[in-house]
């Protein structure tokens, strides 16, 4: 049964339109975000393949296209056909059907399996899959489960195409069509028709603007109450993406007015309606009326209540004589604590809730090790956790005890969302220690404080001068600022650490002073390379990562060197640097797949960019592409030795990670770090951003930048204020 998709780009003037028809031999590039594609097409009467560029929601080798457009000559690529309209239908010939099945759109079918299926059923393959699916089991290697998967894949492709056609007809791109289908099933079109704004609420990656475009096409007016209410909620959601738990009313009205392109009075009026629904809440922060999403408002309040209640109790262990305990630990470890460390140990041992904070080289690890040795000798049951897999692994290596990610500790429940550990099913411990607490956001802290048993003590460890969490809130900073919780702030840099220029410069940056390289000719773990223009920085950075660091320090450029940049965009942003570095560090892979604007090949360093509870990989987790499974149409990625399978169609949350943003690097340490910093990063230049980047380097930091940009970051103070209320609630 033919399925057609017609997509139109802006009409072009000039040359006469022509029609071109043929079979897609190869999909050279396809960006699912925009639908933009580059195809190689076999047409009648032409011996060579014709390059065709255009837009299509999904596109596969083997399909038949009819394209309407113009011929033009590209300076770099030569003669091409630029299609304004592409009509796509599934192939009918044996060769085309095989190419289509092997294209990776249908999970469970790779090139070898496609060949066997077509050998068995020929041109009737699609009719067999649709009308007589049981016959698939006649093919070697296809049992009941794989047959069911193939049938489901075919049905899904049909539904996806229909959804894509609907989306395109209403003027929007179709990158998330598979997700829409998985969320709503066959009700997708009716759900979107009834309330298009549900897309933005329910589906990761579908933004408000996409939903709004559908709504406009469906006849909603700019000032429709439904649109205004959805716009206010989205404006608040945008604010949480920048770390806020709330926004002052004036800021929210301004943001929503710009977003919806309506008068401010309409937003204020709609805000009263939304407040009545309880979806948002008004409260006061620093004498300013602010609007919260109700869930975040409740979460901050309840975190404060739980922390204060715990803080008033006594720890679940007997009083410990430090005069006896410290010499015992020192005898075990051969290390003696400084007076400030001993004070920190005493403070923590006497509290049911405490914080240890400090920068690099101040002895947080040895202080924590002493506390844990003393308490474990007393039979105290301890649990250790950190926000990321890397931070948890480092915690395990430093303490010799098992540490888990917070998500694993709380036992994710992917089926129902949330965590299995809560008030009804609390953790089993006398002490919970959380490392890298500066990374913990309000929703995660809410889940944590819910799951700690009443009797247990809690110790929060972290560097409060680093960037706050990627998610909403600034939990560690707010707890410390409240003055209601015992805090041990370690400041003394120990002699061995003070020999490191990384440590010296990190503390200089934190104090508002410019970092300094070592004197010429002296060995150092910190290097500063000055550049004049951002464009010159790309070539310099690639040379440093791929040649100079490996030659001088022996680091592997893929495994050991991490580029950390302030932003995604720009020539020295993570996106461009990943393309540039991948081309040099993994240039001619034996096999690869291109999806969502990226190429994935064995050996590529990659990062998960969302929390994926089903696969148990989380935002910021680093892995390596192990192999491609052509049979299954999937990429297999190794995360800390654990294999995770990504079907080709679900690679949209996986990104190359030769370069990543400084925000995404929180909680991680790398043998060597390279940091580009220019005035092009203007909006992000802040002291805690640079401080966080420098403290990610374990054995080597190379800062490539403009002196002016470094000065702006160092002198400019920290990132802009976050609107949160946790500290005020704790003070109250």
C-alpha positions as CSV (number, residue, x, y, z in Angstrom):
1,X,0.0,0.0,0.0
2,X,1.8,3.2,-1.1
3,X,2.6,5.8,1.6
4,X,3.4,9.2,0.3
5,X,5.0,12.2,1.9
6,X,5.0,15.6,0.3
7,X,7.2,18.3,1.8
8,X,7.6,21.8,0.4
9,X,10.4,24.3,1.0
10,X,10.1,28.0,0.2
11,X,9.5,28.5,-3.5
12,X,12.5,29.5,-5.5
13,X,12.5,32.0,-8.2
14,X,14.6,32.0,-11.4
15,X,15.2,28.7,-13.3
16,X,12.3,26.6,-14.6
17,X,11.2,23.9,-12.3
18,X,11.8,20.3,-13.4
19,X,10.7,16.9,-12.2
20,X,13.2,14.2,-11.3
21,X,12.3,10.6,-10.4
22,X,14.3,7.6,-9.3
23,X,15.5,5.2,-6.6
24,X,17.4,6.4,-3.5
25,X,20.7,4.5,-3.6
26,X,22.2,6.1,-0.5
27,X,21.2,8.6,2.1
28,X,24.3,10.7,2.5
29,X,22.9,12.9,5.2
30,X,19.6,13.3,7.0
31,X,19.0,15.7,9.9
32,X,15.8,14.6,11.7
33,X,15.5,18.0,13.4
34,X,14.9,19.9,10.2
35,X,14.2,17.1,7.7
36,X,17.1,18.3,5.6
37,X,18.6,15.5,3.5
38,X,21.3,14.8,0.9
39,X,20.5,11.8,-1.3
40,X,22.2,9.9,-4.1
41,X,19.5,8.9,-6.6
42,X,19.6,6.5,-9.5
43,X,17.5,8.0,-12.3
44,X,16.5,6.6,-15.7
45,X,18.8,7.7,-18.5
46,X,21.7,8.8,-16.2
47,X,24.7,6.5,-15.6
48,X,26.0,8.4,-12.5
49,X,24.1,8.9,-9.3
50,X,22.4,12.3,-9.0
51,X,22.9,14.3,-5.8
52,X,19.5,15.5,-4.5
53,X,19.1,17.9,-1.6
54,X,15.7,18.6,0.0
55,X,13.6,18.0,3.1
56,X,11.8,14.7,4.1
57,X,10.5,13.5,7.5
58,X,12.0,10.0,7.1
59,X,14.0,8.8,4.2
60,X,15.6,5.4,3.4
61,X,17.7,3.8,0.7
62,X,15.6,1.9,-1.7
63,X,12.6,4.2,-1.6
64,X,11.3,5.8,-4.9
65,X,11.2,9.6,-5.0
66,X,9.6,12.1,-7.2
67,X,11.3,15.5,-6.8
68,X,10.2,18.9,-8.1
69,X,12.9,21.5,-8.1
70,X,15.9,23.0,-10.0
71,X,19.4,22.1,-11.1
72,X,22.2,24.2,-9.7
73,X,26.0,24.0,-9.4
74,X,27.5,24.1,-5.9
75,X,31.0,25.5,-5.7
76,X,32.2,22.6,-3.6
77,X,30.0,19.6,-4.6
78,X,29.3,20.4,-8.3
79,X,25.9,19.8,-10.1
80,X,23.0,19.0,-7.7
81,X,19.2,18.9,-7.8
82,X,17.6,21.1,-5.2
83,X,14.1,19.8,-4.5
84,X,11.3,22.0,-3.3
85,X,9.0,19.0,-3.1
86,X,9.8,15.4,-2.4
87,X,7.2,12.7,-2.7
88,X,8.4,9.4,-1.3
89,X,6.9,5.9,-1.7
90,X,8.1,2.5,-0.4
91,X,10.0,0.6,-3.1
92,X,8.4,-2.1,-5.2
93,X,11.4,-3.8,-6.8
94,X,13.4,-6.5,-5.0
95,X,16.6,-4.5,-4.8
96,X,14.9,-1.4,-3.5
97,X,12.9,-3.4,-0.9
98,X,16.1,-5.0,0.4
99,X,17.8,-1.6,0.7
100,X,14.8,-0.2,2.5
101,X,14.6,-3.0,5.0
102,X,18.4,-2.8,5.7
103,X,18.3,1.0,6.2
104,X,18.0,0.8,10.0
105,X,14.4,2.2,10.3
106,X,13.0,-1.1,11.3
107,X,14.6,-2.6,14.4
108,X,15.6,-6.3,14.2
109,X,16.5,-6.1,10.5
110,X,20.0,-5.5,9.4
111,X,21.6,-6.0,5.9
112,X,22.0,-9.8,6.2
113,X,18.4,-10.4,7.5
114,X,17.0,-8.1,4.8
115,X,18.7,-10.2,2.1
116,X,17.1,-13.4,3.6
117,X,13.6,-11.9,3.9
118,X,13.6,-10.6,0.3
119,X,15.1,-13.9,-1.0
120,X,12.0,-15.6,0.6
121,X,9.2,-13.2,-0.4
122,X,10.6,-11.0,-3.2
123,X,8.3,-8.2,-4.3
124,X,5.5,-9.4,-2.0
125,X,7.6,-8.7,1.1
126,X,5.6,-5.8,2.4
127,X,2.3,-7.5,1.8
128,X,3.5,-10.6,3.7
129,X,4.6,-8.4,6.7
130,X,1.3,-6.7,6.8
131,X,-1.2,-9.5,5.8
132,X,0.5,-12.8,6.7
133,X,3.1,-12.0,9.3
134,X,3.3,-15.6,10.5
135,X,5.1,-16.5,7.3
136,X,8.1,-14.4,8.4
137,X,9.0,-17.4,10.5
138,X,9.8,-19.3,7.3
139,X,13.0,-17.2,7.1
140,X,16.1,-18.6,8.9
141,X,16.8,-16.7,12.0
142,X,13.3,-15.3,12.5
143,X,11.5,-16.7,15.5
144,X,8.2,-15.5,17.1
145,X,9.8,-12.7,18.9
146,X,11.7,-11.2,16.0
147,X,8.7,-11.7,13.7
148,X,6.6,-9.7,16.2
149,X,9.2,-7.0,16.3
150,X,9.4,-6.7,12.5
151,X,5.6,-6.5,12.3
152,X,5.5,-3.9,15.0
153,X,8.3,-1.9,13.3
154,X,6.4,-1.9,10.0
155,X,3.1,-0.8,11.7
156,X,5.1,1.9,13.6
157,X,6.7,3.2,10.3
158,X,3.2,3.5,8.8
159,X,1.8,5.4,11.8
160,X,4.9,7.5,12.0
161,X,4.5,8.5,8.3
162,X,0.9,9.5,8.9
163,X,1.9,11.6,12.0
164,X,4.7,13.2,10.0
165,X,2.4,14.1,7.2
166,X,0.0,15.6,9.7
167,X,2.8,17.6,11.4
168,X,4.1,18.8,8.0
169,X,0.7,19.8,6.8
170,X,0.6,22.1,9.9
171,X,3.9,23.7,9.1
172,X,6.3,22.0,11.6
173,X,9.3,19.7,11.5
174,X,9.0,16.1,12.3
175,X,12.1,15.0,14.2
176,X,10.2,13.6,17.2
177,X,7.5,11.7,15.3
178,X,8.6,8.3,16.7
179,X,8.4,9.7,20.2
180,X,4.9,11.1,19.5
181,X,3.7,7.7,18.3
182,X,5.3,5.9,21.3
183,X,3.6,8.4,23.7
184,X,0.1,8.5,22.2
185,X,0.0,5.5,20.0
186,X,-2.8,5.6,17.3
187,X,-4.5,8.4,19.2
188,X,-1.6,10.7,18.3
189,X,-3.4,12.8,15.7
190,X,-6.6,13.2,17.8
191,X,-4.6,14.2,20.9
192,X,-2.7,16.8,19.0
193,X,-5.8,18.2,17.4
194,X,-7.6,18.5,20.8
195,X,-4.7,20.1,22.7
196,X,-1.5,20.6,20.7
197,X,0.3,22.1,23.8
198,X,0.3,18.6,25.3
199,X,3.2,17.8,23.0
200,X,5.4,20.3,24.8
201,X,4.3,19.0,28.2
202,X,4.5,15.3,27.5
203,X,7.3,14.7,25.0
204,X,10.9,15.3,25.5
205,X,12.4,17.3,22.6
206,X,9.1,18.8,21.4
207,X,9.3,22.4,22.3
208,X,6.6,25.0,23.0
209,X,7.3,26.6,19.6
210,X,6.6,23.4,17.7
211,X,3.3,22.9,19.6
212,X,2.4,26.5,19.2
213,X,2.9,26.3,15.4
214,X,0.5,23.3,15.2
215,X,-2.0,25.3,17.4
216,X,-1.8,28.3,15.1
217,X,-2.4,26.1,12.0
218,X,-5.3,24.5,13.8
219,X,-7.0,27.9,14.1
220,X,-6.1,29.1,17.6
221,X,-5.7,32.9,17.8
222,X,-2.7,34.6,19.4
223,X,-4.7,35.7,22.4
224,X,-6.6,32.4,23.0
225,X,-6.7,31.7,26.7
226,X,-5.5,28.2,26.1
227,X,-2.4,29.6,24.4
228,X,-1.7,32.2,27.0
229,X,-1.9,29.7,29.9
230,X,0.4,27.3,28.0
231,X,2.8,30.1,27.3
232,X,3.1,31.1,30.9
233,X,3.9,27.5,32.0
234,X,6.4,27.2,29.2
235,X,8.1,30.5,30.2
236,X,8.5,29.2,33.7
237,X,9.8,25.9,32.4
238,X,12.4,27.8,30.4
239,X,13.4,29.6,33.6
240,X,14.0,26.2,35.3
241,X,16.2,25.2,32.4
242,X,18.4,28.1,33.5
243,X,18.4,26.9,37.1
244,X,15.6,29.0,38.6
245,X,12.9,27.7,40.8
246,X,10.8,30.8,40.2
247,X,10.7,34.1,38.4
248,X,9.7,37.6,39.7
249,X,6.3,38.5,38.2
250,X,7.7,41.3,36.1
251,X,10.4,39.0,34.6
252,X,7.9,36.3,33.9
253,X,5.5,38.7,32.2
254,X,8.4,40.1,30.1
255,X,9.5,36.6,29.1
256,X,6.0,35.4,28.3
257,X,5.2,38.6,26.4
258,X,8.2,38.1,24.1
259,X,7.5,34.4,23.7
260,X,3.8,34.8,22.7
261,X,4.1,38.2,21.0
262,X,1.1,39.6,22.8
263,X,0.4,42.6,25.1
264,X,1.6,42.4,28.7
265,X,-1.9,43.0,30.1
266,X,-3.1,39.8,28.4
267,X,-0.3,37.8,30.2
268,X,-1.1,39.4,33.6
269,X,-4.8,38.5,33.1
270,X,-4.0,34.9,32.1
271,X,-1.6,34.6,35.0
272,X,-4.5,35.1,37.4
273,X,-6.3,32.2,35.7
274,X,-3.3,30.0,35.9
275,X,-2.8,30.8,39.6
276,X,-6.4,29.7,40.2
277,X,-5.7,26.3,38.6
278,X,-2.9,25.6,41.1
279,X,-0.4,24.8,38.3
280,X,1.7,27.8,39.4
281,X,2.1,29.4,42.9
282,X,2.9,33.0,44.0
283,X,5.3,33.5,46.9
284,X,7.9,36.1,48.1
285,X,11.7,35.8,47.5
286,X,13.7,38.7,48.9
287,X,10.6,41.0,49.1
288,X,9.8,40.3,45.4
289,X,6.6,38.6,44.3
290,X,7.6,35.5,42.4
291,X,5.8,32.8,40.5
292,X,6.8,29.1,40.9
293,X,5.8,26.0,39.1
294,X,3.8,24.4,42.0
295,X,5.9,21.2,42.0
296,X,9.2,23.1,42.6
297,X,7.6,25.4,45.2
298,X,6.4,22.3,47.2
299,X,9.8,20.5,46.7
300,X,11.9,23.4,48.1
301,X,9.5,23.9,51.1
302,X,9.5,20.2,52.0
303,X,13.3,19.9,51.6
304,X,13.7,22.7,54.1
305,X,11.3,21.1,56.5
306,X,13.0,17.7,56.3
307,X,16.5,19.1,56.7
308,X,15.6,21.2,59.7
309,X,13.8,18.3,61.4
310,X,16.9,16.1,60.9
311,X,19.2,18.9,62.1
312,X,17.4,19.0,65.4
313,X,18.0,15.3,66.2
314,X,21.0,13.5,67.6
315,X,23.2,11.2,65.4
316,X,22.4,7.5,65.7
317,X,25.8,6.6,67.2
318,X,27.2,7.1,70.7
319,X,29.4,10.1,71.5
320,X,32.9,9.5,70.2
321,X,36.1,10.6,72.0
322,X,38.1,12.2,69.2
323,X,41.3,12.3,71.4
324,X,41.3,8.5,71.2
325,X,39.8,8.0,67.7
326,X,42.2,10.3,65.8
327,X,45.5,8.6,66.9
328,X,43.9,5.3,66.0
329,X,43.0,6.4,62.5
330,X,46.5,8.0,62.0
331,X,48.1,4.7,63.1
332,X,46.0,2.9,60.4
333,X,46.7,5.4,57.6
334,X,50.0,6.9,58.5
335,X,48.6,10.4,57.8
336,X,47.9,13.0,60.4
337,X,45.1,15.6,60.1
338,X,45.6,19.4,60.3
339,X,43.8,21.2,63.1
340,X,41.1,22.5,60.7
341,X,40.5,18.9,59.5
342,X,40.3,17.6,63.0
343,X,37.7,20.3,63.8
344,X,35.7,19.2,60.7
345,X,35.8,15.6,61.9
346,X,34.5,16.6,65.4
347,X,31.7,18.8,63.9
348,X,30.5,15.9,61.6
349,X,30.6,13.3,64.3
350,X,28.5,15.4,66.6
351,X,25.8,16.3,64.1
352,X,22.9,14.5,62.4
353,X,23.2,16.8,59.4
354,X,26.4,18.5,58.3
355,X,28.3,19.9,55.3
356,X,31.9,19.7,54.4
357,X,33.0,22.1,51.6
358,X,36.2,23.4,50.1
359,X,38.2,23.7,47.0
360,X,40.9,21.4,45.5
361,X,43.9,20.3,47.7
362,X,42.3,21.2,51.0
363,X,41.9,17.6,52.3
364,X,38.2,16.9,51.8
365,X,39.0,13.3,50.9
366,X,41.2,12.5,53.9
367,X,38.8,14.2,56.2
368,X,35.9,12.1,54.9
369,X,38.1,8.9,55.0
370,X,38.8,9.6,58.7
371,X,35.1,10.1,59.5
372,X,34.1,6.9,57.7
373,X,36.9,4.8,59.4
374,X,35.9,5.9,62.9
375,X,32.1,5.3,62.3
376,X,32.5,2.0,60.6
377,X,34.7,0.8,63.4
378,X,31.7,1.6,65.7
379,X,29.4,-0.6,63.5
380,X,27.7,2.4,61.8
381,X,26.0,1.3,58.5
382,X,27.1,3.8,55.8
383,X,25.8,4.4,52.3
384,X,27.8,6.5,49.8
385,X,26.4,8.2,46.6
386,X,27.2,10.9,44.1
387,X,25.2,12.5,41.2
388,X,27.2,10.9,38.3
389,X,28.8,7.6,37.5
390,X,32.3,9.1,37.3
391,X,31.9,10.9,40.7
392,X,30.6,7.7,42.3
393,X,33.5,5.7,40.9
394,X,36.0,8.3,42.2
395,X,34.3,8.2,45.6
396,X,34.7,4.4,45.7
397,X,38.4,4.6,44.7
398,X,39.1,7.3,47.4
399,X,37.3,5.5,50.3
400,X,37.6,1.9,49.4
401,X,33.8,1.5,49.9
402,X,31.1,1.0,47.4
403,X,29.5,4.2,46.1
404,X,26.5,4.4,43.8
405,X,25.0,7.1,41.7
406,X,22.1,8.7,43.5
407,X,19.7,7.4,40.8
408,X,20.8,3.8,41.4
409,X,20.8,4.2,45.2
410,X,17.2,5.4,45.0
411,X,16.3,2.5,42.6
412,X,14.8,4.1,39.5
413,X,11.3,2.9,38.6
414,X,11.3,3.4,34.8
415,X,7.8,1.9,34.4
416,X,6.0,4.3,36.7
417,X,8.6,7.1,36.9
418,X,10.3,8.3,40.0
419,X,12.1,6.0,42.5
420,X,11.3,2.9,44.5
421,X,13.0,4.3,47.6
422,X,10.8,6.8,49.5
423,X,9.1,7.3,52.9
424,X,7.3,3.9,52.6
425,X,10.5,2.1,51.4
426,X,13.4,4.0,52.9
427,X,17.1,3.3,52.5
428,X,18.8,1.1,55.0
429,X,21.6,3.1,56.7
430,X,22.7,5.0,59.7
431,X,24.7,7.6,57.7
432,X,24.2,8.7,54.1
433,X,27.1,10.6,52.5
434,X,26.5,12.5,49.3
435,X,29.6,13.7,47.3
436,X,29.6,16.5,44.7
437,X,26.4,17.9,46.3
438,X,26.8,21.2,44.3
439,X,25.4,19.2,41.3
440,X,22.3,18.0,43.1
441,X,19.2,19.9,42.0
442,X,15.9,20.5,43.8
443,X,13.9,17.5,42.4
444,X,16.7,15.1,43.2
445,X,17.3,16.5,46.7
446,X,13.5,16.1,47.2
447,X,13.7,12.5,46.3
448,X,16.8,12.0,48.5
449,X,15.5,13.6,51.6
450,X,12.3,11.5,51.2
451,X,14.2,8.3,51.1
452,X,16.6,8.7,54.1
453,X,15.3,6.9,57.2
454,X,14.4,9.1,60.2
455,X,17.2,7.7,62.4
456,X,20.0,8.3,59.9
457,X,22.5,11.1,59.7
458,X,23.3,12.9,56.5
459,X,26.6,14.3,55.4
460,X,26.8,16.6,52.3
461,X,30.2,17.0,50.7
462,X,31.0,19.3,47.8
463,X,32.7,22.5,46.5
464,X,30.2,25.3,46.9
465,X,32.3,27.6,44.7
466,X,31.7,25.4,41.6
467,X,28.8,25.9,39.3
468,X,25.4,25.0,40.7
469,X,23.4,22.2,39.4
470,X,22.3,22.0,35.7
471,X,18.7,21.5,37.0
472,X,16.7,24.0,39.0
473,X,18.0,25.3,42.4
474,X,21.3,25.8,44.1
475,X,20.8,23.3,46.9
476,X,24.3,23.2,48.5
477,X,24.8,27.0,48.4
478,X,21.3,27.6,49.8
479,X,21.8,25.1,52.7
480,X,25.1,26.8,53.6
481,X,23.7,30.3,53.2
482,X,20.8,29.6,55.6
483,X,23.3,29.3,58.5
484,X,21.1,26.6,60.1
485,X,23.3,23.6,59.4
486,X,26.8,22.8,60.8
487,X,29.3,23.6,58.0
488,X,33.0,22.7,57.9
489,X,34.7,24.9,55.3
490,X,38.2,23.6,54.6
491,X,40.5,26.3,53.2
492,X,44.1,25.3,54.0
493,X,45.9,24.0,50.8
494,X,48.2,21.2,51.8
495,X,51.9,21.3,50.8
496,X,51.7,18.5,48.2
497,X,48.7,20.0,46.5
498,X,50.3,23.5,46.7
499,X,53.0,22.2,44.3
500,X,50.3,21.9,41.6
501,X,49.7,24.9,39.4
502,X,46.2,23.6,38.7
503,X,45.4,23.9,42.4
504,X,47.2,27.3,42.8
505,X,45.4,28.8,39.8
506,X,42.0,27.3,40.8
507,X,42.3,29.1,44.1
508,X,43.6,32.3,42.4
509,X,40.6,32.3,40.0
510,X,38.2,31.7,43.0
511,X,39.7,34.7,44.7
512,X,39.3,36.9,41.6
513,X,43.0,36.8,40.5
514,X,44.3,35.9,37.0
515,X,45.7,32.4,36.6
516,X,49.5,32.3,35.9
517,X,51.5,29.8,33.9
518,X,54.8,28.4,35.3
519,X,58.0,30.3,34.5
520,X,59.3,29.4,31.0
521,X,61.2,26.1,31.0
522,X,59.7,24.9,34.3
523,X,57.7,21.7,34.3
524,X,54.0,22.4,35.1
525,X,50.6,20.9,35.0
526,X,48.9,24.2,34.0
527,X,49.6,25.9,30.6
528,X,48.1,29.1,29.2
529,X,48.2,29.6,25.4
530,X,47.0,33.1,24.3
531,X,45.2,33.6,21.0
532,X,44.0,36.8,19.3
533,X,40.8,35.6,17.5
534,X,38.4,32.7,18.2
535,X,38.9,31.4,14.6
536,X,42.6,30.9,15.3
537,X,41.7,29.0,18.4
538,X,40.1,26.0,16.5
539,X,43.3,25.1,14.7
540,X,45.4,25.7,17.8
541,X,43.1,23.6,20.0
542,X,43.2,20.6,17.5
543,X,47.0,20.8,17.4
544,X,47.2,20.8,21.2
545,X,44.7,17.9,21.6
546,X,45.9,15.7,18.8
547,X,49.7,16.4,18.7
548,X,51.3,18.5,21.4
549,X,49.7,16.9,24.5
550,X,50.2,13.3,23.3
551,X,53.9,14.0,22.3
552,X,54.9,15.9,25.4
553,X,52.8,14.2,28.2
554,X,51.9,10.8,26.6
555,X,48.1,11.2,27.1
556,X,45.8,9.4,24.7
557,X,43.9,12.2,22.9
558,X,40.6,10.1,22.8
559,X,40.7,8.4,26.2
560,X,42.5,10.9,28.4
561,X,42.0,14.5,26.9
562,X,38.7,16.3,27.4
563,X,37.8,19.6,25.8
564,X,35.6,21.8,28.0
565,X,33.9,24.8,26.5
566,X,31.5,27.4,27.9
567,X,28.8,27.0,25.1
568,X,27.3,24.6,22.5
569,X,27.3,27.3,19.7
570,X,30.0,29.1,17.9
571,X,33.3,28.1,16.3
572,X,34.7,27.2,19.7
573,X,31.5,25.7,20.9
574,X,31.0,22.0,21.7
575,X,29.0,21.3,18.5
576,X,31.6,22.6,16.0
577,X,34.6,21.2,18.0
578,X,33.1,17.7,18.1
579,X,32.8,17.7,14.3
580,X,36.4,19.0,14.0
581,X,37.9,16.6,16.5
582,X,36.0,13.6,15.3
583,X,37.3,14.1,11.8
584,X,40.9,14.0,13.1
585,X,40.7,11.5,15.9
586,X,38.4,8.9,14.3
587,X,38.8,9.8,10.6
588,X,38.2,6.5,8.6
589,X,36.1,4.1,10.7
590,X,35.4,0.7,9.2
591,X,31.7,1.2,9.8
592,X,29.5,4.1,10.8
593,X,25.9,5.3,11.0
594,X,24.7,8.9,10.6
595,X,21.7,10.0,12.5
596,X,20.4,13.4,13.9
597,X,23.3,15.3,12.4
598,X,26.0,13.2,14.0
599,X,28.2,10.3,12.8
600,X,28.6,7.4,15.2
601,X,31.5,4.9,14.8
602,X,33.4,2.4,16.9
603,X,35.9,4.2,19.1
604,X,33.9,7.4,19.3
605,X,33.6,9.1,22.7
606,X,29.9,9.9,23.4
607,X,27.7,11.4,26.0
608,X,24.1,10.8,27.0
609,X,22.4,14.2,27.1
610,X,19.1,13.3,28.9
611,X,18.1,11.2,31.8
612,X,17.1,7.9,30.3
613,X,15.6,5.8,33.1
614,X,14.8,2.8,30.8
615,X,18.5,2.4,29.9
616,X,19.8,3.7,33.3
617,X,22.0,6.2,31.7
618,X,21.9,9.8,32.7
619,X,22.6,13.4,31.6
620,X,26.3,13.8,31.4
621,X,27.3,10.1,31.4
622,X,30.3,9.4,29.2
623,X,30.7,6.3,27.1
624,X,32.5,4.8,24.1
625,X,30.9,3.4,21.0
626,X,31.9,-0.3,21.2
627,X,30.4,-1.5,17.9
628,X,27.5,-1.3,15.5
629,X,25.1,-4.2,15.2
630,X,23.9,-4.1,11.5
631,X,21.5,-7.1,12.1
632,X,19.6,-5.3,14.9
633,X,20.2,-1.8,13.5
634,X,21.7,-0.5,16.8
635,X,24.7,1.2,18.3
636,X,26.3,-0.5,21.3
637,X,27.9,1.9,23.8
638,X,30.0,1.0,26.8
639,X,29.4,3.1,29.9
640,X,31.9,2.3,32.6
641,X,32.1,-1.3,31.2
642,X,28.3,-1.7,31.0
643,X,26.9,-2.2,27.5
644,X,23.9,-0.1,26.5
645,X,22.0,-0.6,23.2
646,X,20.7,2.4,21.2
647,X,18.6,1.5,18.1
648,X,19.5,3.8,15.2
649,X,16.2,5.6,15.5
650,X,16.8,6.5,19.1
651,X,20.3,8.1,18.8
652,X,18.9,11.6,19.3
653,X,20.0,11.9,22.9
654,X,23.5,10.6,22.3
655,X,26.1,13.1,21.2
656,X,29.9,13.0,20.5
657,X,31.9,14.0,23.5
658,X,35.4,14.9,22.3
659,X,34.2,18.3,23.5
660,X,31.5,19.1,26.0
661,X,30.2,22.1,27.9
662,X,31.7,22.9,31.3
663,X,28.2,22.5,32.8
664,X,28.1,18.9,31.6
665,X,31.5,18.2,33.1
666,X,30.4,18.7,36.7
667,X,31.2,15.8,38.9
668,X,33.8,14.4,36.5
669,X,37.6,14.5,36.5
670,X,39.8,13.9,33.5
671,X,43.5,13.2,33.2
672,X,43.9,16.2,30.9
673,X,41.6,19.2,30.2
674,X,41.7,21.7,27.4
675,X,39.6,24.9,27.9
676,X,39.0,27.4,25.0
677,X,37.8,30.8,26.3
678,X,37.2,33.8,24.1
679,X,35.0,37.0,24.1
680,X,32.7,35.0,21.8
681,X,31.6,33.2,25.0
682,X,30.6,36.6,26.4
683,X,27.3,35.6,27.9
684,X,28.8,32.7,29.8
685,X,32.0,34.3,31.1
686,X,31.9,33.9,34.9
687,X,34.3,33.1,37.7
688,X,32.6,29.9,38.9
689,X,32.4,28.6,35.3
690,X,36.2,28.9,34.8
691,X,36.9,27.6,38.3
692,X,34.8,24.6,37.6
693,X,36.5,23.9,34.3
694,X,40.0,24.2,35.8
695,X,39.2,21.9,38.7
696,X,38.1,19.1,36.3
697,X,41.8,18.6,35.3
698,X,43.6,15.9,37.3
699,X,47.1,16.0,35.9
700,X,47.0,18.7,33.1
701,X,45.1,21.8,32.3
702,X,45.6,23.8,29.1
703,X,43.8,27.1,28.8
704,X,43.6,28.4,25.2
705,X,42.1,31.9,25.2
706,X,42.1,35.6,24.8
707,X,43.5,37.4,27.9
708,X,40.6,39.8,27.8
709,X,38.0,36.9,28.0
710,X,39.9,35.3,30.9
711,X,40.0,38.6,32.7
712,X,36.2,39.1,32.2
713,X,35.6,35.7,33.7
714,X,37.9,36.1,36.7
715,X,36.8,39.6,37.6
716,X,33.2,39.3,36.7
717,X,32.0,37.3,39.7
718,X,29.8,34.3,39.4
719,X,27.0,33.4,37.0
720,X,23.8,35.5,37.4
721,X,21.5,35.0,40.4
722,X,19.2,32.1,40.6
723,X,15.7,32.6,42.0
724,X,15.3,30.0,44.8
725,X,13.6,30.0,48.2
726,X,15.2,27.1,50.0
727,X,17.6,29.3,52.0
728,X,14.8,31.6,53.2
729,X,12.6,28.6,54.2
730,X,15.5,27.2,56.2
731,X,16.1,30.5,57.9
732,X,12.4,30.9,58.7
